[in-house]
């Protein structure tokens, strides 16, 4: 047996890459501690789950699982085009919006380029940047949100992609529409701006708006969305990007031909048309957010106002210690030290009884 170093053979950016760590699975905690009744508030999943239309669509797919999916996603693209009032040639489908973020970087970024994003922004941005060997440029946050002026000042001739998460995970902050419009308008057309709207459906702030319509004004703008959050389809992985048709053409050249499976395509199309279920999901999130924020205020814990389906709260001791203590109470949340926030935990909004269990456990372990 040779002593070949296969890690050393990997591409330079990949060798030093640390894989994305998802929220702890319920099954893993059950195996570790033997607990039966576990509340998971770690991964920003919908507590309501899929709607009846999506579940019916999943069941209907069972007889055709031996067939490959439609590699072009015609039916889902047609539904999305109608939903957004745009042409299907502006759409790129992905295995979740993470897939689309990776496609953008792989298609447009080389080791000669820089990728710009904010401190405390979504962890996938540095991962996809490093994987292609590009240089990550991270600007300081302002009140845990994106400082668009600082980001504009960090753009150089090497900048190829800028990621703006609005709302941002894990902080729940967003970029006001006027400020974001001015930021995009001030960038060179050769700089692609990716506005990540994974949590769009939850936002009710008056100075927030989707930037999908702005693609008509800015050909270098890409907007990404997902069915994993408010639509309750995280286990199926379906997302998409809206962009200029030329950008979509490039992304579809590097996209794997069957990157979205048949069940996900059908469920996403059905979920898109189930506005009643979406309204229920948003309403549960609204009341749950008030419930959690009120409990944090009552405990004297500072938290970041959030427009998503999660809330980041500062703990009196390291967040990972609170996370570990909550695990023993059967509660899974998310420590976010890897986001530069070591004394915070991020909590997904759950159902009322789930939130109550978490609050009771937190009162017990917070110290």
ABEGO torsion letter per residue (X at the ends): XBABBAAAABBAAAAABBBBBBBBBAAAAAAAAGBABBBBBAAGBBAAEBBAAAAAAAAAAAAAAABBBBAAGAAAAAAAAAAAGBBAAABBBBBEAAAAAAAAAAAABBAABBBBBBBGBBAAAAAAAAAAGBBBBBBBBBGGBBBAAAAAAABBAABABBBBBOBBOAAGBBBBAAAAAAAAAABBAABBBBBBAAAAAABABAABBBAAAAAAABAABBBBBBAABAAGAAAAGBBBBBBBAAAAAAAAAABBAAABBAAAAAAAAAAAABAAAAAAAAAAAAAAAAAAAAAAAAAGBBBBBBABABBBBBBABBAAAAAAAAAAAGBBBBBAAAAGBAABBBBBBBBAAAAAAAAAAAAAAAX
